[in-house]
Amino acid sequence: MSLRFRIPRKTFLKGLGVSIALPKLEIMASDKSKPGIPQRLAVFHKGNGIDPEHWHATGTEDGFTLSQNLQPLEKNRADVTILSNVSNQAKGDHYAAMPLFMTGEQTRNPGISFDQVIARKIGQETQFPSFQLCADPVDVRSTTLNALAYDPDGRPLPVERNAQFAFDRLFRGLGDPGVRKQMGSILDAVQGPANSLMKRASTLDKRVLADYLDAVRDVELAIEKHENAGLPRPNIDKVNNSIVQLDDFPAKMKTMCDLVALAFWTDATRVASCIMALESSRRIHDFLGVKADFHWASHFDNNPKKAEEFNTTNAWYVAQFAQAIETMKSLKEVDGSSVFDHTLLFFGSGLGHSGKHYAASLPLVLAGGKHTGLNTGKLLHFKDQPPYANCLLTVVQKFGVEMEQYSKSTGTLEGVFQG
């Protein structure tokens, strides 16, 4: 039945000074007109690892003291779960650290990343199944230094580094009927020639063209979802371009984190990742009074000055994560809850010691609101140093994915979620 003939569920017949409620009718809007607030996943990656001495929290599960690096989370200690002694990997390197963080395996040829396993479960109803952001420029040396998300074929998913472009894609783009019509015409025009070219292409070219056609199809599906949704995206009228602040790197970082929150609030996507700093990032955080580039400072052994600058920088990134939590708390859903109440945030790095390139005991912090089931306000220390893939499997299962093993997992982590 056409949506234009729908009437509200709470419709009354009014006349002669009285009104009576109608019984449920076929032409009434279905309960889907008021969907529940969806669950979301936000992944924040900070490259270059840590100085373990200044990272790890100490104490008991419920009575712990935050380290120098984690001190910015003091006001959020009731919102977070700190994981300790997770990952039994030994020697690592920068090239394999981001794949380890996203797949539980040190490799330069990643399979599907855990966020995409979740996106395939919860991301099919939104305009973007997932959305990837990065605050750092491209590192030309390797794909694995530039991407977090990988599809089932191990292909890296596009990462948006331009905050303005990201804003336009999320909140303008296909939200404009004229743009959707124009894009549809473009896609129709390129599909035929591309298919014809495929018949004459070399093996390598066929792979490139296949990737291109997959990207075209993704846009087509996004348009179809938008046209067939029947319901407008929530809160879209409350978002404007003032969110994009690019005066300096701190402003860009805040913008990128805010875009994740706003993308969830407007249901543009339910799975997002943000590379706050690449592995081997050479950025100089001079606004902190730091003179050494980030990667150089990460090799701090036997150099107190470099260690001081490295730890100052790491604490700043933790503070940005804390601010992302606060932003999500400030955005209210239609039922009075917050975006944070329905979002699991995942923060960390794929190196447990930056100077020695160890991949054991990774720096990992989870955060989440009351509807995520996260067992918050805890320091969870795992004595037997389980594989990091166990952590990823635990999160994957929490999002309803029926999977008994992921990557190199040997089980799940107890105590991370309630129940």
N, C-alpha and C positions, 0 to 999 in steps of 0.2 A: 504494500500500500504506500502511496506517495507520502513523503514526509510533510508536504504542504497541507495535507488534510488532518494532520495530527492535532489533538487538543490536549491540554494539560491533564495530568492524572487527577488533580484536585479541581475539577470543574463542577460548577453548581448551576442548576436551572433557577433563574431568578424571575419573579413576577408577582405582582399584586402584593408587594411588601414582604414577601417571604422568599426563602431560597432553600433548595434541597439538593443534597449531594447525589451525584450520579453513580450508579454501579460501574464496575470496570467494563470498559467497552474496547472493542478491537481498534477503534480509531484513536484511542488514548496513547500518548507517548509511553514507550516502554520504560521499565526501570533503568534501562541503559542510559537514559537521559541524565541520570545522576550516578555516574560510576563511582566506585570507591577510589580512594587515593592510592595510586600505584606505588610499588616498591621501586627504589632506584639504587644504582651503584655508581659511586664516583671514585676514581683511582687517581691519586696524586703521586707522581714519581719525582724523587730528588736524586740526581746523579752524584757520582764521586764518593759514595759511601760515607763512612763515619770514622771518628776517633772513639773507639769503644770506651775508653776511660771516662769520656765526657758525655757519653750517650746513655748508657744503661741505667735505668732506675734501680733503686735498691730497696730492700725491705720485704715485707710479706705481701700476700695477695691483696689484702684490704688495707694494709698500713704501709704504704710505700712512699719513698722520697724521690721526687723528680730530679733528674740530672741537670747539669748546666744546659745541655742542648734541648731538653724537654721542658724546661722551666716555663716557656711561653704557654704551655698547656695547663698551668696551674688552675686557672679559672674554669677549665673544661675537664678537670680530672674526673668528674662524675659522668662525663659524656664519652670517655675513651676507655679502650682496652689495650694495654701495652703487652705485646708478645715478646718473650725473651727466650733465647737459646733455641730458636727454630731455624732449621736448615743444617743438614749434615754435610753440605758441600765443603770441600777443602779449598784448594787454590782456585781463584777465579781471575777474571780480567774484565776490562771495561767493555770490550766488544760483546761479551756474553752476559753481562750483568743485567741489561734490560730484558732480554729474553728469559733469564732466570726469574726476574721479578714478576714476569707476566705468565710464565708457563711452568715454573718449577724445575726447569732444566737449563743447564749451561750449554748453550749452543749458538752457532751463527746461522742455523737453519731452523728457525722455530716452527712448531706446528701451531694449531689454533690456540690463541691466548685465552686465559680464563674469563676475561671480560666478554669475549665474543661467544663463549659457551653460554654465558648468562644472557647476552643480547639475543641469541637465537631462541631463548625461552621467553623473555619479557619485552623484547624490543620490536616485535612485529606489528604492533598497533600504532606506532608513532611514526612521524614523518622521517625521522632518522633512527634506524635501529641502534646506532651508537654514534657518538660524536667525539672526535679526537682534537685536542688542542696542544700547543707547545709554546712556551715563552722564550725559548732559545732559538737562534738561527740554525740552519742546516749544517751538519758536520758531514763533509763530502766523503769521508773515508770509508763509511760502511752504513748499510741500511739499518743494521741493528743498533746503531748509535742514534737513530732518528725516529724510530717507531716503537710504540708500545703494543698496539693492537694488530693481531694477525688473524686472517680468515682461515677457514678449514683447510685450504690448500697451502697455507703457510705464506700467503702474500700479505705484505704490510698494508694496512689501511691508511688512507690519506690523513695527513695531519695538518690542521689549519694553524699557521703561525701569525697571520695577520688578524689582529683583534677586530678591526672594522669589517673585514670580509666575513669573519666568523659571526659577528652580530648580524650582518645582512643575510647570511644563509639561514640563521636560526629564526630571525624575527621579521625579515622582509621576504626576499626570495619567493618561495612557493606559496607564501601567505597572500600574495597579490594575484588575483585571478588573471590579470593581463600577462603577468610573467609566466604563469602556468600555461596559458594558451600559446605564448611565444615559444616556450621551451618544447611544448608538444610538437609544434611545427618544425622546429630544428631537429628534434629526434627523428621525426618521420623522414626528413630530408637526408639524414646521414645513415640511417639504418640500411637502406638498399645498397648504396655504394660500398659500404663497409662489408656487407655480406658477399657482394660480387668480388671485392678485392681478396677476401678470405680464400676464394677458390684458386687464386693464382699465387698466394703468398708462400714464402719459405717456411720451414718449421719454426724458426725463431720469430718470424713476423706473425705467424699464426698465433703464437702465444701472446705477443704484444696486442694483436687485434682482439684476441679473446678477452684479455683484461679490459680493453677499451669498451667492447660490447657489453661486458658485465657492468661496467660503470654506467653506460647508457641505460641499461636495463634498471639499474638501481634508481636512476632519476625517474624513469617511467613509473616504477613502483611507488616512488614517493609522491608523484603527481596523482596516481590512482588512489593512494591512501587518502590524500588530502581531499579529492573530489568525492570519495565514497564515505568519508567519515560521518557525515550527517550532523556532526556536532562541532562547534568552534573550539579551538584550543583555549584552555582556561587562562585568565590573567594576561592575555596577549595585549590587551588595550592599555595595560599598566606599565608596559616596557617601552622605553624610548632610548634614543641614541646617546643620551647623556651618560649612560653607563660606560661608554668607551672613553677611557682616559689613557693617553699615550705620551704624557709629558716626560716620563722617565721610566726606568725599568720597574721600580716599585709600583708605579701606577699601572703599567702594563700587566704585572703579575696580579694585582688586585682585579683588574678587568677580566683576565682569563678565569680567575676563580669565581668571580661574580657571574660570568657567562655560564659556567657549569650550573650554578644555583638557579639562574633564570631559565635555562633550558629545561630543567626539571619542573620548575614552577609553572611553565607554560606547556608542559608535556610535549616539547619538541623531541625529546629523547628520554630514555630511562637508564641509559648506560653512557657514561662519559669518562674520559681520561684526560689528564693534563700533565704534560711533561714540564715540571717547574724548572728543572735543570737537567741537561743532557749528561750522560756519562762522559767523562773527560771534558766537561764544559770548561772553557777558558775565560769565562766572564770575570771581569774585575768588579767587585762590589764596593766601589769607591764611596758610595753613599753611606757605607758602614765604617768608613775610615780604613778599609782594607786595601792594601796595595798589591798583594800577590794575586795572580789569577787563580780561579777556584781549583783547577786540577793541580797546579803547582803546589798550592797550599795543602792539598789533600795528601801529599807525600811529606808528612810533617815529622816523621821519626827523627829524633835527636836534634830537632830545631824548634825550640819553645816559641819563637815568634811566629813561625808558620803555623804551629799548632793553635796558637791563640787566634790567628786570623781565620783559620779553617773552622774552628768551633764557633766563633762569632757568626760566621756565614751560615753554618748549619742551624744555629738557633734562630736566625732570621727566617729560614725556610719553614721551620716548625711554627713560627709565629704566623706565617701566611696560611698555613693549614688551620691554625686556630681561628684565624679570621674567616676562613671559608665556612667553618662550623657556625660562627656567629651570623654570617650572612644568611645561611640556610635557616637558622632559627628565626630570623627577622621576617621571612616570607611566609605569610599565612595562607593556609588552604581554606577551601570553602566551609569546612567543618570546624574551623578554629584551630586545628593542629598546625604545625609548621612543616615546611619542606624537610627540615632536619629530622623530624619525627619519623619520616618514611624513607630515609636515605642512609645507606651504609657507606661510609667514607673509608678509604683504604690508603694509607700513606706509608712510604718507605723507600728503600733502595736495594739494589741487587748486590751490594758489597758490604760485608760486615766489618772490614778493616780496609780503609782506602789505601794506606801506605803499603801494606803487605798484600793487598788484593785478595784477602780471604773472603770466601763467600759463606762462611759459617756464621751462625748467630746474627741473622740479618736484622736491621733496624725496622721494626714494624709497629705501626699504630693503627688501630681501628677506632672509628667513632660512629655513633648512631643513636637515633632517638628511640622513643618508647615503643614504636611499632615495628622496629627492626628485629627485636629479640636479642640484640647484642647484650652480653653480660658485662655491663659497663662499670667503671670505677674500679677496675682490677689490673693488677700486674700478674700476668700468667707466665710463670717460669716452667719450662718443660725440661725435666732433668735428663731425659734420654736423647735430647737433640733430634727430634723427628724431622723427616724431610720437609722442606718448605712446601712441596707439592701437597702435603697433608693439609696445610693451611688453606691452600687454594681450593682443594676438594671440599673442605668444610664450608667455605663461602658459597661455592657452586651449588652444593646440596641445599643450603639455606634458601636459595632463590628458586627452589622447586625443581631443579634439574635432577632427573633420575640417572645417576651415574655412580658406579661403585669404585671407579678408579679414574684418576686424571693424571696424565704425565707419569711421574715416577712416585706417585703416592703409595703409601703402604697402609693407609687408614685415614682417620680424621682426628682433629684436635679436640680434646674434651675441655669443656668449660668456657668455650668462646661464646656460645649462644646459650640462652636459657632453655631449660627443659631437656 
